[in-house]
Structures are given as structure tokens and as C-alpha cells.
Amino acid sequence: MEKTIFQKIIDKEADAKILFENKKVIAFYDINPKTKGHFLVVPKVFSRNLKTIKEKDMTYLFKIARKLALKEIKKLNVEGFRLIVNNEPCSKQVVFHTHVHIIPSESEK
């Protein structure tokens, strides 16, 4: 199986603006951001999406995603964020390695 772009980022074979990294996950800014501060959180252990990820890996992924999202919206001085996970092509998943999009958003005024 050919490596996904996310696996190449994990393996340091592709560049990314890394926000956070530890032994279990990596977070980096999206190359086509929907808003300022849009980033992805990706588990280092491969799974295709939420249909196949191990529960312990999913729990940790969301824990870190929330923690980083709260820091990012504070840094950007915005009120909230969207958390999006696409699962399979019918749901607009393009890279088949589990990942969470964190998209900071301001309140509508």
C-alpha cells in the first residue's frame, strides 16, 4: 500500500507546518485552510477513518484535538471552532488516514 500524505508527514518525508507532535499524534496546519488557524490532528498509528480506528486511539485523538483547539481559538481570539471528521468518499474524505479537522470560527455579528 502506498503511503498517504499524512504518513509521509509523520515519517518526515513531506513538509508540514507542525503545531504539535508526540508519540501518538501529530497536528499540523491545513495547506488549504478554510479559516485562519485551520489544522489537522492525525493519529500516528494508521487507521482508514473512524470506522476502523481503535477506540483507545480515537479517545486520545479527540482529547488532543480539543486541547489544541482551545489553545488555537484563544491565540486567534475567536469564540469557537468546528471539528470535522470525514469518513469515506461519500462523506468527502480525500486522504484515507484518520484525521480530525479543527476549523476556528468567529461568532456571526
ROKOL-812324 format. One record per atom (N, C-alpha, C, O): x, y, z negated; residue in three letters. Coordinates in steps of 0.02 Angstrom, whole numbers, padded with zeros to 5 digits, always signed. Layout:
# ROKOL-812324
XYZALA ...
# end
This chain:
# ROKOL-812324
+00042-00059+00000MET +00000+00000+00000MET +00044+00062+00000MET +00092+00067-00039MET +00028+00109+00043GLU +00066+00172+00047GLU +00050+00215-00014GLU -00007+00217-00037GLU +00100+00250-00039LYS +00091+00294-00096LYS +00046+00353-00078LYS +00049+00380-00023LYS +00004+00371-00126THR -00036+00432-00118THR +00009+00492-00131THR +00064+00485-00159THR -00013+00551-00111ILE +00024+00612-00125ILE +00033+00620-00200ILE +00084+00646-00223ILE -00017+00599-00239PHE -00011+00606-00312PHE +00043+00560-00339PHE +00080+00579-00384PHE +00048+00499-00313GLN +00100+00454-00335GLN +00169+00482-00316GLN +00217+00475-00353GLN +00173+00513-00258LYS +00236+00544-00238LYS +00254+00602-00284LYS +00313+00612-00299LYS +00205+00640-00307ILE +00218+00693-00356ILE +00241+00663-00422ILE +00289+00688-00452ILE +00208+00611-00445ILE +00227+00577-00507ILE +00299+00552-00501ILE +00338+00559-00549ILE +00317+00524-00444ASP +00384+00495-00433ASP +00436+00548-00413ASP +00493+00531-00399ASP +00415+00611-00412LYS +00459+00668-00394LYS +00484+00663-00322LYS +00540+00685-00307LYS +00444+00634-00279GLU +00459+00630-00207GLU +00424+00685-00168GLU +00436+00693-00108GLU +00380+00721-00201ALA +00344+00778-00170ALA +00342+00834-00222ALA +00338+00822-00282ALA +00344+00895-00197ASP +00344+00953-00241ASP +00274+00970-00265ASP +00224+00959-00230ASP +00271+00997-00324ALA +00208+01022-00352ALA +00226+01072-00407ALA +00279+01066-00439ALA +00182+01119-00418LYS +00191+01166-00474LYS +00161+01134-00536LYS +00100+01137-00547LYS +00204+01103-00575ILE +00181+01062-00632ILE +00163+01107-00691ILE +00202+01150-00712ILE +00105+01094-00718LEU +00079+01130-00776LEU +00096+01092-00840LEU +00112+01123-00891LEU +00093+01026-00838PHE +00104+00984-00897PHE +00123+00914-00874PHE +00101+00890-00821PHE +00165+00881-00914GLU +00182+00811-00899GLU +00204+00776-00962GLU +00240+00804-01003GLU +00181+00714-00969ASN +00207+00670-01022ASN +00210+00599-00993ASN +00207+00591-00932ASN +00216+00549-01035LYS +00223+00480-01009LYS +00160+00454-00976LYS +00163+00408-00935LYS +00102+00482-00993LYS +00038+00454-00970LYS +00005+00494-00914LYS -00030+00464-00872LYS +00013+00559-00912VAL -00021+00601-00863VAL +00025+00656-00836VAL +00077+00672-00865VAL +00004+00683-00780ILE +00037+00742-00752ILE -00018+00790-00730ILE -00070+00769-00705ILE -00007+00854-00741ALA -00054+00906-00720ALA -00016+00956-00677ALA +00039+00976-00694ALA -00047+00974-00622PHE -00015+01021-00576PHE -00068+01063-00541PHE -00126+01043-00536PHE -00047+01121-00517TYR -00093+01167-00484TYR -00111+01141-00415TYR -00069+01114-00379TYR -00175+01150-00397ASP -00200+01128-00332ASP -00168+01170-00276ASP -00161+01230-00283ASP -00150+01138-00221ILE -00119+01175-00166ILE -00170+01215-00126ILE -00152+01261-00089ILE -00234+01199-00134ASN -00289+01237-00102ASN -00339+01255-00156ASN -00395+01228-00157ASN -00321+01301-00201PRO -00364+01315-00259PRO -00431+01347-00240PRO -00435+01388-00195PRO -00482+01326-00277LYS -00549+01356-00269LYS -00553+01422-00307LYS -00588+01468-00286LYS -00515+01427-00362THR -00510+01489-00401THR -00439+01492-00428THR -00401+01444-00425THR -00421+01550-00455LYS -00356+01558-00487LYS -00353+01510-00546LYS -00399+01506-00586LYS -00298+01473-00550GLY -00289+01427-00606GLY -00315+01357-00594GLY -00311+01315-00639GLY -00342+01343-00535HIS -00368+01276-00519HIS -00311+01225-00522HIS -00261+01233-00487HIS -00319+01174-00564PHE -00268+01123-00569PHE -00298+01053-00573PHE -00358+01045-00583PHE -00255+01004-00566LEU -00275+00934-00568LEU -00240+00899-00626LEU -00183+00916-00643LEU -00273+00851-00655VAL -00243+00808-00706VAL -00248+00737-00679VAL -00302+00714-00661VAL -00190+00703-00677VAL -00186+00638-00644VAL -00153+00588-00691VAL -00099+00602-00719VAL -00184+00529-00701PRO -00150+00478-00741PRO -00092+00449-00702PRO -00095+00442-00641PRO -00039+00432-00737LYS +00019+00403-00703LYS +00008+00330-00685LYS +00037+00305-00637LYS -00033+00295-00724VAL -00050+00226-00707VAL -00103+00230-00653VAL -00155+00262-00662VAL -00091+00196-00597PHE -00137+00200-00540PHE -00205+00170-00555PHE -00211+00117-00585PHE -00256+00205-00534SER -00324+00180-00527SER -00354+00220-00470SER -00335+00278-00459SER -00400+00191-00433ARG -00429+00224-00375ARG -00471+00284-00395ARG -00467+00337-00365ARG -00513+00275-00446ASN -00558+00328-00470ASN -00590+00305-00535ASN -00567+00257-00565ASN -00643+00339-00557LEU -00674+00321-00620LEU -00707+00252-00619LEU -00722+00224-00672LEU -00718+00225-00560LYS -00747+00158-00556LYS -00698+00105-00577LYS -00718+00051-00598LYS -00633+00119-00572THR -00582+00067-00584THR -00534+00084-00641THR -00495+00040-00661THR -00536+00144-00667ILE -00489+00163-00721ILE -00506+00125-00785ILE -00564+00113-00800ILE -00454+00108-00823LYS -00464+00077-00888LYS -00492+00129-00936LYS -00474+00188-00932LYS -00535+00108-00980GLU -00569+00155-01025GLU -00519+00195-01067GLU -00528+00255-01076GLU -00468+00163-01093LYS -00419+00199-01135LYS -00383+00252-01094LYS -00367+00306-01119LYS -00369+00237-01030ASP -00335+00286-00987ASP -00382+00344-00971ASP -00361+00402-00968ASP -00446+00328-00960MET -00495+00380-00946MET -00505+00426-01006MET -00507+00487-00999MET -00509+00398-01065THR -00518+00437-01126THR -00459+00485-01135THR -00469+00544-01151THR -00400+00460-01125TYR -00340+00503-01133TYR -00339+00557-01079TYR -00324+00615-01093TYR -00356+00538-01017LEU -00358+00586-00962LEU -00404+00645-00977LEU -00384+00702-00968LEU -00464+00630-01001PHE -00512+00684-01016PHE -00491+00724-01077PHE -00503+00784-01080PHE -00459+00692-01125LYS -00435+00728-01184LYS -00384+00781-01163LYS -00387+00838-01184LYS -00336+00761-01121ILE -00285+00807-01098ILE -00315+00860-01051ILE -00297+00919-01055ILE -00361+00839-01008ALA -00393+00886-00961ALA -00427+00942-01000ALA -00421+01001-00983ALA -00464+00925-01051ARG -00499+00975-01092ARG -00449+01021-01127ARG -00458+01082-01127ARG -00398+00992-01157LYS -00347+01032-01193LYS -00314+01082-01146LYS -00307+01141-01163LYS -00294+01060-01087LEU -00262+01104-01039LEU -00311+01156-01011LEU -00292+01213-01000LEU -00373+01136-01000ALA -00424+01182-00975ALA -00434+01240-01024ALA -00438+01298-01004ALA -00439+01224-01088LEU -00449+01276-01139LEU -00390+01325-01141LEU -00400+01385-01149LEU -00329+01298-01133LYS -00270+01342-01132LYS -00271+01386-01069LYS -00255+01445-01073LYS -00289+01357-01012GLU -00287+01394-00949GLU -00339+01449-00947GLU -00324+01505-00925GLU -00400+01435-00971ILE -00451+01489-00969ILE -00434+01545-01018ILE -00450+01603-01006ILE -00402+01527-01073LYS -00379+01579-01120LYS -00326+01623-01087LYS -00328+01684-01091LYS -00279+01590-01054LYS -00225+01626-01019LYS -00253+01671-00965LYS -00228+01727-00955LYS -00303+01648-00929LEU -00333+01686-00874LEU -00386+01736-00898LEU -00410+01776-00858LEU -00404+01732-00961ASN -00455+01775-00990ASN -00523+01767-00954ASN -00555+01815-00936ASN -00542+01704-00944VAL -00608+01688-00915VAL -00647+01646-00966VAL -00619+01618-01013VAL -00712+01643-00955GLU -00756+01611-01004GLU -00760+01535-01000GLU -00767+01502-01051GLU -00756+01508-00940GLY -00770+01436-00935GLY -00732+01403-00879GLY -00687+01432-00848GLY -00751+01341-00867PHE -00719+01302-00814PHE -00766+01247-00791PHE -00811+01226-00827PHE -00753+01224-00731ARG -00788+01164-00705ARG -00738+01107-00708ARG -00679+01116-00695ARG -00762+01048-00725LEU -00723+00988-00724LEU -00756+00943-00673LEU -00815+00925-00679LEU -00719+00924-00621ILE -00747+00886-00566ILE -00706+00824-00554ILE -00644+00827-00551ILE -00740+00767-00546VAL -00707+00705-00526VAL -00748+00676-00468VAL -00806+00658-00477VAL -00717+00671-00411ASN -00749+00642-00352ASN -00732+00567-00350ASN -00674+00548-00361ASN -00782+00526-00335ASN -00772+00453-00334ASN -00797+00425-00268ASN -00857+00419-00257ASN -00750+00406-00225GLU -00763+00376-00160GLU -00778+00430-00107GLU -00797+00486-00124GLU -00771+00413-00044PRO -00780+00461+00010PRO -00849+00494+00010PRO -00855+00553+00027PRO -00901+00457-00009CYS -00969+00486-00009CYS -00975+00543-00059CYS -01021+00584-00054CYS -00930+00545-00107SER -00929+00599-00157SER -00873+00648-00146SER -00854+00686-00190SER -00845+00646-00085LYS -00792+00693-00064LYS -00724+00680-00095LYS -00683+00725-00100LYS -00712+00618-00118GLN -00645+00600-00141GLN -00601+00594-00079GLN -00618+00559-00031GLN -00543+00627-00079VAL -00497+00626-00023VAL -00433+00588-00040VAL -00409+00549+00001VAL -00407+00599-00100VAL -00347+00563-00122VAL -00371+00508-00168VAL -00402+00521-00220VAL -00355+00446-00150PHE -00381+00389-00188PHE -00333+00368-00243PHE -00303+00314-00242PHE -00328+00412-00291HIS -00292+00403-00355HIS -00333+00446-00403HIS -00342+00506-00391HIS -00357+00416-00457THR -00399+00452-00504THR -00370+00521-00521THR -00310+00527-00535THR -00412+00572-00519HIS -00390+00639-00539HIS -00450+00682-00558HIS -00506+00672-00535HIS -00436+00728-00602VAL -00486+00775-00627VAL -00467+00844-00603VAL -00410+00867-00612VAL -00515+00879-00572HIS -00506+00949-00553HIS -00530+00992-00611HIS -00585+00981-00637HIS -00489+01040-00631ILE -00510+01090-00680ILE -00511+01156-00641ILE -00459+01179-00617ILE -00570+01186-00637ILE -00578+01248-00598ILE -00605+01303-00644ILE -00664+01305-00659ILE -00560+01348-00665PRO -00581+01403-00708PRO -00634+01446-00673PRO -00632+01456-00613PRO -00681+01472-00714SER -00733+01514-00684SER -00754+01568-00734SER -00755+01558-00794SER -00770+01625-00705GLU -00794+01681-00745GLU -00870+01680-00747GLU -00903+01651-00703GLU -00898+01711-00798SER -00971+01715-00801SER -00995+01764-00748SER -00960+01811-00729SER -01055+01752-00724GLU -01084+01797-00675GLU -01112+01858-00711GLU -01147+01851-00762GLU -01097+01916-00685LYS -01119+01978-00720LYS -01168+02015-00678LYS -01192+02068-00698LYS 
# end
